[in-house]
Amino acid sequence: EPWNQQAVFKGIGVPVVADYAIRKNMSEKVFGVSKAWAEA
């Protein structure tokens, strides 16, 4: 199961934007974390 779908299923995340909308012909992965995790 894709990670974004796991986050949606668990109620802890939502897809914000599709990869193609970010930049055409680039990788489709984005590593998103919470502010608390990033500052730990």
PQR file of N, CA, C, O and H, with PARSE charges and radii, in Angstrom:
ATOM      1  N   GLU A   1       0.850  -1.191   0.000 -0.4000 1.5000
ATOM      2  CA  GLU A   1       0.000   0.000   0.000 -0.0000 2.0000
ATOM      3  C   GLU A   1       0.889   1.246   0.000  0.5500 1.7000
ATOM      4  O   GLU A   1       1.814   1.335   0.808 -0.5500 1.4000
ATOM      5  N   PRO A   2       0.636   2.187  -0.868 -0.5600 1.5000
ATOM      6  CA  PRO A   2       1.426   3.427  -0.868  0.2800 2.0000
ATOM      7  C   PRO A   2       1.335   4.140   0.481  0.5500 1.7000
ATOM      8  O   PRO A   2       0.310   4.087   1.160 -0.5500 1.4000
ATOM      9  N   TRP A   3       2.422   4.805   0.851 -0.4000 1.5000
ATOM     10  CA  TRP A   3       2.495   5.475   2.159 -0.0000 2.0000
ATOM     11  C   TRP A   3       1.399   6.512   2.338  0.5500 1.7000
ATOM     12  O   TRP A   3       0.828   6.618   3.423 -0.5500 1.4000
ATOM     13  H   TRP A   3       3.255   4.849   0.299  0.4000 1.0000
ATOM     14  N   ASN A   4       1.093   7.274   1.307 -0.4000 1.5000
ATOM     15  CA  ASN A   4       0.044   8.287   1.479 -0.0000 2.0000
ATOM     16  C   ASN A   4      -1.298   7.634   1.782  0.5500 1.7000
ATOM     17  O   ASN A   4      -2.083   8.172   2.563 -0.5500 1.4000
ATOM     18  H   ASN A   4       1.557   7.189   0.425  0.4000 1.0000
ATOM     19  N   GLN A   5      -1.569   6.495   1.185 -0.4000 1.5000
ATOM     20  CA  GLN A   5      -2.828   5.804   1.462 -0.0000 2.0000
ATOM     21  C   GLN A   5      -2.839   5.223   2.873  0.5500 1.7000
ATOM     22  O   GLN A   5      -3.895   5.168   3.504 -0.5500 1.4000
ATOM     23  H   GLN A   5      -0.932   6.058   0.551  0.4000 1.0000
ATOM     24  N   GLN A   6      -1.692   4.792   3.376 -0.4000 1.5000
ATOM     25  CA  GLN A   6      -1.601   4.313   4.757 -0.0000 2.0000
ATOM     26  C   GLN A   6      -1.917   5.443   5.728  0.5500 1.7000
ATOM     27  O   GLN A   6      -2.638   5.240   6.705 -0.5500 1.4000
ATOM     28  H   GLN A   6      -0.835   4.837   2.863  0.4000 1.0000
ATOM     29  N   ALA A   7      -1.381   6.633   5.464 -0.4000 1.5000
ATOM     30  CA  ALA A   7      -1.638   7.787   6.329 -0.0000 2.0000
ATOM     31  C   ALA A   7      -3.119   8.152   6.317  0.5500 1.7000
ATOM     32  O   ALA A   7      -3.691   8.452   7.365 -0.5500 1.4000
ATOM     33  H   ALA A   7      -0.796   6.798   4.670  0.4000 1.0000
ATOM     34  N   VAL A   8      -3.738   8.131   5.154 -0.4000 1.5000
ATOM     35  CA  VAL A   8      -5.171   8.429   5.050 -0.0000 2.0000
ATOM     36  C   VAL A   8      -5.970   7.376   5.814  0.5500 1.7000
ATOM     37  O   VAL A   8      -6.872   7.715   6.580 -0.5500 1.4000
ATOM     38  H   VAL A   8      -3.274   7.887   4.302  0.4000 1.0000
ATOM     39  N   PHE A   9      -5.644   6.114   5.609 -0.4000 1.5000
ATOM     40  CA  PHE A   9      -6.353   5.015   6.263 -0.0000 2.0000
ATOM     41  C   PHE A   9      -6.275   5.123   7.781  0.5500 1.7000
ATOM     42  O   PHE A   9      -7.254   4.850   8.475 -0.5500 1.4000
ATOM     43  H   PHE A   9      -4.911   5.840   4.987  0.4000 1.0000
ATOM     44  N   LYS A  10      -5.107   5.523   8.301 -0.4000 1.5000
ATOM     45  CA  LYS A  10      -4.910   5.640   9.750 -0.0000 2.0000
ATOM     46  C   LYS A  10      -5.426   6.964  10.309  0.5500 1.7000
ATOM     47  O   LYS A  10      -5.440   7.161  11.524 -0.5500 1.4000
ATOM     48  H   LYS A  10      -4.311   5.745   7.737  0.4000 1.0000
ATOM     49  N   GLY A  11      -5.847   7.866   9.435 -0.4000 1.5000
ATOM     50  CA  GLY A  11      -6.364   9.151   9.884 -0.0000 2.0000
ATOM     51  C   GLY A  11      -5.294  10.112  10.357  0.5500 1.7000
ATOM     52  O   GLY A  11      -5.574  11.023  11.137 -0.5500 1.4000
ATOM     53  H   GLY A  11      -5.835   7.707   8.448  0.4000 1.0000
ATOM     54  N   ILE A  12      -4.051   9.915   9.885 -0.4000 1.5000
ATOM     55  CA  ILE A  12      -2.949  10.767  10.345 -0.0000 2.0000
ATOM     56  C   ILE A  12      -2.348  11.622   9.237  0.5500 1.7000
ATOM     57  O   ILE A  12      -1.364  12.323   9.470 -0.5500 1.4000
ATOM     58  H   ILE A  12      -3.823   9.176   9.251  0.4000 1.0000
ATOM     59  N   GLY A  13      -2.913  11.579   8.051 -0.4000 1.5000
ATOM     60  CA  GLY A  13      -2.362  12.379   6.958 -0.0000 2.0000
ATOM     61  C   GLY A  13      -3.322  12.470   5.793  0.5500 1.7000
ATOM     62  O   GLY A  13      -4.303  11.731   5.709 -0.5500 1.4000
ATOM     63  H   GLY A  13      -3.713  11.009   7.861  0.4000 1.0000
ATOM     64  N   VAL A  14      -3.018  13.391   4.898 -0.4000 1.5000
ATOM     65  CA  VAL A  14      -3.811  13.570   3.684 -0.0000 2.0000
ATOM     66  C   VAL A  14      -2.882  13.897   2.528  0.5500 1.7000
ATOM     67  O   VAL A  14      -1.880  14.584   2.731 -0.5500 1.4000
ATOM     68  H   VAL A  14      -2.221  13.992   4.966  0.4000 1.0000
ATOM     69  N   PRO A  15      -3.180  13.428   1.314 -0.5600 1.5000
ATOM     70  CA  PRO A  15      -2.397  13.847   0.159  0.2800 2.0000
ATOM     71  C   PRO A  15      -2.671  15.332  -0.097  0.5500 1.7000
ATOM     72  O   PRO A  15      -3.827  15.753  -0.143 -0.5500 1.4000
ATOM     73  N   VAL A  16      -1.630  16.106  -0.259 -0.4000 1.5000
ATOM     74  CA  VAL A  16      -1.787  17.547  -0.452 -0.0000 2.0000
ATOM     75  C   VAL A  16      -1.764  17.905  -1.930  0.5500 1.7000
ATOM     76  O   VAL A  16      -2.571  18.712  -2.394 -0.5500 1.4000
ATOM     77  H   VAL A  16      -0.691  15.764  -0.222  0.4000 1.0000
ATOM     78  N   VAL A  17      -0.838  17.303  -2.666 -0.4000 1.5000
ATOM     79  CA  VAL A  17      -0.704  17.618  -4.080 -0.0000 2.0000
ATOM     80  C   VAL A  17      -0.121  16.403  -4.797  0.5500 1.7000
ATOM     81  O   VAL A  17       0.692  15.672  -4.229 -0.5500 1.4000
ATOM     82  H   VAL A  17      -0.183  16.648  -2.290  0.4000 1.0000
ATOM     83  N   ALA A  18      -0.529  16.194  -6.020 -0.4000 1.5000
ATOM     84  CA  ALA A  18       0.018  15.094  -6.820 -0.0000 2.0000
ATOM     85  C   ALA A  18       1.406  15.469  -7.330  0.5500 1.7000
ATOM     86  O   ALA A  18       1.711  16.650  -7.499 -0.5500 1.4000
ATOM     87  H   ALA A  18      -1.189  16.787  -6.481  0.4000 1.0000
ATOM     88  N   ASP A  19       2.234  14.477  -7.572 -0.4000 1.5000
ATOM     89  CA  ASP A  19       3.609  14.721  -8.007 -0.0000 2.0000
ATOM     90  C   ASP A  19       3.696  15.563  -9.274  0.5500 1.7000
ATOM     91  O   ASP A  19       4.563  16.431  -9.382 -0.5500 1.4000
ATOM     92  H   ASP A  19       1.986  13.518  -7.435  0.4000 1.0000
ATOM     93  N   TYR A  20       2.822  15.319 -10.215 -0.4000 1.5000
ATOM     94  CA  TYR A  20       2.885  16.037 -11.488 -0.0000 2.0000
ATOM     95  C   TYR A  20       2.620  17.526 -11.295  0.5500 1.7000
ATOM     96  O   TYR A  20       3.125  18.350 -12.058 -0.5500 1.4000
ATOM     97  H   TYR A  20       2.118  14.615 -10.127  0.4000 1.0000
ATOM     98  N   ALA A  21       1.827  17.877 -10.275 -0.4000 1.5000
ATOM     99  CA  ALA A  21       1.534  19.287 -10.005 -0.0000 2.0000
ATOM    100  C   ALA A  21       2.734  20.005  -9.390  0.5500 1.7000
ATOM    101  O   ALA A  21       2.837  21.228  -9.485 -0.5500 1.4000
ATOM    102  H   ALA A  21       1.417  17.207  -9.655  0.4000 1.0000
ATOM    103  N   ILE A  22       3.639  19.257  -8.761 -0.4000 1.5000
ATOM    104  CA  ILE A  22       4.822  19.870  -8.156 -0.0000 2.0000
ATOM    105  C   ILE A  22       5.817  20.253  -9.241  0.5500 1.7000
ATOM    106  O   ILE A  22       6.240  21.405  -9.335 -0.5500 1.4000
ATOM    107  H   ILE A  22       3.555  18.263  -8.684  0.4000 1.0000
ATOM    108  N   ARG A  23       6.183  19.279 -10.052 -0.4000 1.5000
ATOM    109  CA  ARG A  23       7.133  19.527 -11.140 -0.0000 2.0000
ATOM    110  C   ARG A  23       7.039  18.391 -12.138  0.5500 1.7000
ATOM    111  O   ARG A  23       7.088  17.219 -11.764 -0.5500 1.4000
ATOM    112  H   ARG A  23       5.839  18.343  -9.976  0.4000 1.0000
ATOM    113  N   LYS A  24       6.907  18.733 -13.383 -0.4000 1.5000
ATOM    114  CA  LYS A  24       6.778  17.727 -14.430 -0.0000 2.0000
ATOM    115  C   LYS A  24       8.093  16.979 -14.623  0.5500 1.7000
ATOM    116  O   LYS A  24       9.174  17.556 -14.505 -0.5500 1.4000
ATOM    117  H   LYS A  24       6.867  19.685 -13.687  0.4000 1.0000
ATOM    118  N   ASN A  25       7.984  15.691 -14.919 -0.4000 1.5000
ATOM    119  CA  ASN A  25       9.127  14.829 -15.236 -0.0000 2.0000
ATOM    120  C   ASN A  25      10.148  14.716 -14.111  0.5500 1.7000
ATOM    121  O   ASN A  25      11.346  14.607 -14.372 -0.5500 1.4000
ATOM    122  H   ASN A  25       7.106  15.222 -15.014  0.4000 1.0000
ATOM    123  N   MET A  26       9.693  14.740 -12.880 -0.4000 1.5000
ATOM    124  CA  MET A  26      10.584  14.576 -11.728 -0.0000 2.0000
ATOM    125  C   MET A  26      10.101  13.388 -10.893  0.5500 1.7000
ATOM    126  O   MET A  26       9.037  12.828 -11.152 -0.5500 1.4000
ATOM    127  H   MET A  26       8.719  14.829 -12.668  0.4000 1.0000
ATOM    128  N   SER A  27      10.891  13.016  -9.897 -0.4000 1.5000
ATOM    129  CA  SER A  27      10.499  11.943  -8.987 -0.0000 2.0000
ATOM    130  C   SER A  27       9.189  12.288  -8.308  0.5500 1.7000
ATOM    131  O   SER A  27       8.886  13.458  -8.072 -0.5500 1.4000
ATOM    132  H   SER A  27      11.756  13.472  -9.686  0.4000 1.0000
ATOM    133  N   GLU A  28       8.410  11.252  -7.992 -0.4000 1.5000
ATOM    134  CA  GLU A  28       7.109  11.517  -7.407 -0.0000 2.0000
ATOM    135  C   GLU A  28       7.092  11.395  -5.893  0.5500 1.7000
ATOM    136  O   GLU A  28       6.026  11.528  -5.292 -0.5500 1.4000
ATOM    137  H   GLU A  28       8.656  10.302  -8.183  0.4000 1.0000
ATOM    138  N   LYS A  29       8.218  11.149  -5.255 -0.4000 1.5000
ATOM    139  CA  LYS A  29       8.255  10.946  -3.810 -0.0000 2.0000
ATOM    140  C   LYS A  29       8.526  12.250  -3.064  0.5500 1.7000
ATOM    141  O   LYS A  29       9.337  13.073  -3.486 -0.5500 1.4000
ATOM    142  H   LYS A  29       9.085  11.041  -5.743  0.4000 1.0000
ATOM    143  N   VAL A  30       7.825  12.413  -1.947 -0.4000 1.5000
ATOM    144  CA  VAL A  30       8.032  13.540  -1.042 -0.0000 2.0000
ATOM    145  C   VAL A  30       8.096  12.968   0.361  0.5500 1.7000
ATOM    146  O   VAL A  30       7.246  12.163   0.743 -0.5500 1.4000
ATOM    147  H   VAL A  30       7.165  11.744  -1.604  0.4000 1.0000
ATOM    148  N   PHE A  31       9.093  13.374   1.130 -0.4000 1.5000
ATOM    149  CA  PHE A  31       9.236  12.903   2.503 -0.0000 2.0000
ATOM    150  C   PHE A  31       8.681  13.973   3.425  0.5500 1.7000
ATOM    151  O   PHE A  31       9.337  14.986   3.667 -0.5500 1.4000
ATOM    152  H   PHE A  31       9.783  14.028   0.819  0.4000 1.0000
ATOM    153  N   GLY A  32       7.486  13.758   3.938 -0.4000 1.5000
ATOM    154  CA  GLY A  32       6.850  14.745   4.810 -0.0000 2.0000
ATOM    155  C   GLY A  32       6.845  14.263   6.247  0.5500 1.7000
ATOM    156  O   GLY A  32       6.551  13.098   6.516 -0.5500 1.4000
ATOM    157  H   GLY A  32       6.953  12.934   3.741  0.4000 1.0000
ATOM    158  N   VAL A  33       7.169  15.155   7.169 -0.4000 1.5000
ATOM    159  CA  VAL A  33       7.188  14.812   8.593 -0.0000 2.0000
ATOM    160  C   VAL A  33       6.517  15.924   9.391  0.5500 1.7000
ATOM    161  O   VAL A  33       6.323  17.034   8.896 -0.5500 1.4000
ATOM    162  H   VAL A  33       7.407  16.101   6.950  0.4000 1.0000
ATOM    163  N   SER A  34       6.172  15.608  10.622 -0.4000 1.5000
ATOM    164  CA  SER A  34       5.588  16.622  11.492 -0.0000 2.0000
ATOM    165  C   SER A  34       6.675  17.573  11.980  0.5500 1.7000
ATOM    166  O   SER A  34       7.858  17.234  11.956 -0.5500 1.4000
ATOM    167  H   SER A  34       6.330  14.706  11.024  0.4000 1.0000
ATOM    168  N   LYS A  35       6.277  18.753  12.419 -0.4000 1.5000
ATOM    169  CA  LYS A  35       7.227  19.730  12.939 -0.0000 2.0000
ATOM    170  C   LYS A  35       7.959  19.157  14.155  0.5500 1.7000
ATOM    171  O   LYS A  35       9.168  19.338  14.298 -0.5500 1.4000
ATOM    172  H   LYS A  35       5.316  19.029  12.438  0.4000 1.0000
ATOM    173  N   ALA A  36       7.226  18.469  15.026 -0.4000 1.5000
ATOM    174  CA  ALA A  36       7.835  17.877  16.218 -0.0000 2.0000
ATOM    175  C   ALA A  36       8.899  16.850  15.844  0.5500 1.7000
ATOM    176  O   ALA A  36       9.965  16.815  16.459 -0.5500 1.4000
ATOM    177  H   ALA A  36       6.244  18.322  14.910  0.4000 1.0000
ATOM    178  N   TRP A  37       8.626  16.023  14.856 -0.4000 1.5000
ATOM    179  CA  TRP A  37       9.597  15.011  14.435 -0.0000 2.0000
ATOM    180  C   TRP A  37      10.831  15.672  13.844  0.5500 1.7000
ATOM    181  O   TRP A  37      11.957  15.267  14.133 -0.5500 1.4000
ATOM    182  H   TRP A  37       7.760  16.051  14.357  0.4000 1.0000
ATOM    183  N   ALA A  38      10.623  16.682  13.023 -0.4000 1.5000
ATOM    184  CA  ALA A  38      11.741  17.359  12.370 -0.0000 2.0000
ATOM    185  C   ALA A  38      12.640  18.064  13.378  0.5500 1.7000
ATOM    186  O   ALA A  38      13.849  18.163  13.167 -0.5500 1.4000
ATOM    187  H   ALA A  38       9.709  17.012  12.788  0.4000 1.0000
ATOM    188  N   GLU A  39      12.065  18.552  14.461 -0.4000 1.5000
ATOM    189  CA  GLU A  39      12.841  19.286  15.459 -0.0000 2.0000
ATOM    190  C   GLU A  39      13.426  18.386  16.537  0.5500 1.7000
ATOM    191  O   GLU A  39      14.175  18.860  17.391 -0.5500 1.4000
ATOM    192  H   GLU A  39      11.083  18.472  14.632  0.4000 1.0000
ATOM    193  N   ALA A  40      13.097  17.090  16.515 -0.4000 1.5000
ATOM    194  CA  ALA A  40      13.605  16.159  17.536 -0.0000 2.0000
ATOM    195  C   ALA A  40      15.056  15.823  17.301  0.5500 1.7000
ATOM    196  O   ALA A  40      15.644  15.056  18.063 -0.5500 1.4000
ATOM    197  H   ALA A  40      12.488  16.705  15.821  0.4000 1.0000
TER
END
